[in-house]
Amino acid sequence: MIGKENSDSKPVSIAKVLEVLEHRKKGGELGYEQELVYEYAKKFSKLSEADSKKMYKELDELGLRDKTSFKIIEVMPIDISQLKLILVMERRALEEQEIANIMKVVDSYRK
């Protein structure tokens, strides 16, 4: 809603957004913005909600921030150079071994 302030927000995966909007769509029509987000989520969601949760837990165990973890889940980088572009959000230097471990997690969930 325009003009409404949201003071309590946290990032979620695209799969979760898709799940919530599918549930709302069953209950009735979606608004214009919701329909746009629903179409985006259908098109770009690469993992199921269950896999997103598992992958998030694994990335969290590696010490990544929420926002970074969800961006990695959203993008599913195909190589280390793409991953490094996302890891800039961490605002801390990661060792090559840490980056390799993150890439292993991503590769294990690739379809």
C-alpha positions as CSV (number, residue, x, y, z in Angstrom):
1,M,0.0,0.0,0.0
2,I,1.3,3.4,-0.9
3,G,2.2,5.5,2.1
4,K,2.2,2.6,4.6
5,E,5.4,2.2,6.5
6,N,6.7,-1.3,7.2
7,S,9.0,-1.3,10.2
8,D,9.4,-5.1,10.5
9,S,10.6,-6.7,7.4
10,K,12.9,-9.6,6.7
11,P,14.0,-11.2,3.4
12,V,12.3,-14.4,2.1
13,S,12.9,-16.7,-0.8
14,I,11.1,-16.4,-4.1
15,A,9.7,-19.9,-3.5
16,K,8.1,-18.6,-0.3
17,V,6.6,-15.6,-2.1
18,L,5.2,-17.9,-4.8
19,E,3.8,-20.3,-2.1
20,V,2.0,-17.4,-0.3
21,L,0.7,-15.9,-3.5
22,E,-0.6,-19.2,-4.8
23,H,-2.5,-19.6,-1.5
24,R,-4.0,-16.2,-1.8
25,K,-4.9,-16.8,-5.4
26,K,-6.9,-19.8,-4.4
27,G,-8.9,-17.6,-2.0
28,G,-9.7,-14.9,-4.6
29,E,-8.2,-12.5,-7.1
30,L,-4.8,-11.0,-6.6
31,G,-4.3,-7.2,-6.9
32,Y,-2.3,-5.7,-9.7
33,E,1.0,-5.6,-7.9
34,Q,0.5,-9.1,-6.4
35,E,-0.3,-10.5,-9.9
36,L,3.0,-9.0,-11.2
37,V,5.0,-10.5,-8.3
38,Y,3.2,-13.8,-8.8
39,E,4.1,-13.9,-12.5
40,Y,7.7,-13.0,-11.7
41,A,8.0,-15.6,-8.9
42,K,6.5,-18.3,-11.2
43,K,9.0,-17.4,-13.9
44,F,12.2,-17.1,-11.8
45,S,11.7,-19.4,-8.8
46,K,14.4,-22.0,-9.2
47,L,13.9,-24.1,-6.1
48,S,11.0,-25.5,-4.1
49,E,10.2,-23.9,-0.7
50,A,11.6,-27.0,1.0
51,D,14.8,-26.9,-0.9
52,S,15.1,-23.1,-0.3
53,K,14.8,-23.7,3.4
54,K,17.4,-26.4,3.4
55,M,19.8,-24.3,1.3
56,Y,19.2,-21.3,3.5
57,K,20.1,-23.3,6.6
58,E,23.3,-24.5,5.0
59,L,24.3,-21.0,3.9
60,D,23.4,-19.7,7.4
61,E,25.8,-22.3,8.9
62,L,28.5,-20.9,6.7
63,G,28.0,-17.5,8.3
64,L,26.2,-15.6,5.6
65,R,23.8,-12.8,6.3
66,D,20.1,-13.4,5.6
67,K,19.9,-11.0,2.7
68,T,23.0,-12.5,1.0
69,S,21.7,-16.1,1.5
70,F,18.4,-15.3,-0.1
71,K,20.0,-13.5,-3.0
72,I,22.2,-16.6,-3.6
73,I,19.1,-18.8,-3.5
74,E,17.3,-16.4,-6.0
75,V,20.2,-16.2,-8.5
76,M,21.7,-19.7,-8.1
77,P,25.1,-18.5,-9.5
78,I,26.7,-20.8,-12.1
79,D,30.3,-19.9,-11.3
80,I,32.5,-18.3,-8.7
81,S,32.6,-15.0,-10.5
82,Q,28.8,-14.6,-10.3
83,L,28.9,-15.7,-6.7
84,K,31.6,-13.1,-5.8
85,L,29.3,-10.4,-7.2
86,I,26.6,-11.4,-4.8
87,L,29.1,-11.8,-1.9
88,V,29.9,-8.1,-2.1
89,M,26.7,-7.7,0.0
90,E,28.5,-9.3,2.9
91,R,30.8,-6.3,3.3
92,R,33.6,-8.5,4.6
93,A,36.4,-10.3,2.9
94,L,35.8,-14.0,2.5
95,E,38.6,-16.5,2.0
96,E,38.7,-18.6,-1.2
97,Q,37.9,-21.7,0.8
98,E,34.7,-20.1,2.2
99,I,33.7,-19.1,-1.3
100,A,34.4,-22.6,-2.6
101,N,32.2,-24.0,0.2
102,I,29.4,-21.7,-0.7
103,M,29.6,-22.7,-4.3
104,K,29.5,-26.4,-3.3
105,V,26.2,-25.8,-1.5
106,V,24.8,-24.0,-4.5
107,D,25.9,-26.7,-6.9
108,S,24.3,-29.4,-4.7
109,Y,20.9,-27.8,-5.2
110,R,21.2,-27.1,-8.9
111,K,18.6,-29.0,-10.9
